[in-house]
Amino acid sequence: MRKTASEKHFDEIAREYDFYKSKNYFYYNNLKKLLGSLIPKNRKVFEVGCGTGELLNHLRPKYGYGYDISQKMISISKSKFRISNLTFSTSWPKEKFDYIFMSDVIEHLDDPKETLRKISGLMDRKSVFVCTMANPAWEPVLMIAEKLDLKMPEGPHKRVAFNDLRLTVNDLGMKIIKHDYKLLVPIGIPFITDLANKYFERYFKKLSFIEYFVAIKV
């Protein structure tokens, strides 16, 4: 089967994936904190677009299943986390999960609605779905940062507006119970970052870097 453009891209950057994450550690550390506040430990968790497995492992699930379209990403995940409660695969799972999440993935999907439909099929009335993404308002800044080699190459992508996602989620039998923004300044700048995120983020929420929502099955 011929690889998609996104699959080719993530295969190509798989070896450098963790390097770029460490390069932008401030953002990724805060992303881990956010996910940890939304997804309790010791639950059955499915990650869509798991990359090299860092986020899923960080959540300390009772059982974790990481899916990715990139075979090279999955190979790295398996070599990094040789533990019995984590499974990494390029195949979609079939069982239900307590929590399902994807971070910085929705913009890379060829068919977001189809992926969300498949996610809905793995949920029951007690399941929770968490989706985080870069705020589309930051797209020009991200493109400049990429050209300066300050961030991971984005590859094929299209930012999706929350209102469009909300309509799709509703159509698929899910209900969004929380929509919010986090991290006004996503890089560590002495004094400025702490000041902005602690005192000014509440006033400029919609300009924060991370946009996310939480949904349940209805």
Secondary structure as UniProt FT lines:
FT   HELIX           5..13
FT   HELIX           14..16
FT   HELIX           17..23
FT   HELIX           25..38
FT   STRAND          44..48
FT   TURN            51..52
FT   HELIX           54..58
FT   STRAND          63..67
FT   HELIX           71..80
FT   TURN            84..85
FT   STRAND          86..89
FT   STRAND          99..103
FT   HELIX           106..108
FT   HELIX           112..121
FT   TURN            125..126
FT   STRAND          128..134
FT   HELIX           136..138
FT   HELIX           139..147
FT   TURN            148..149
FT   HELIX           162..171
FT   TURN            172..173
FT   STRAND          174..182
FT   TURN            190..191
FT   HELIX           192..195
FT   HELIX           196..200
FT   TURN            201..203
FT   HELIX           205..207
FT   STRAND          210..217
//
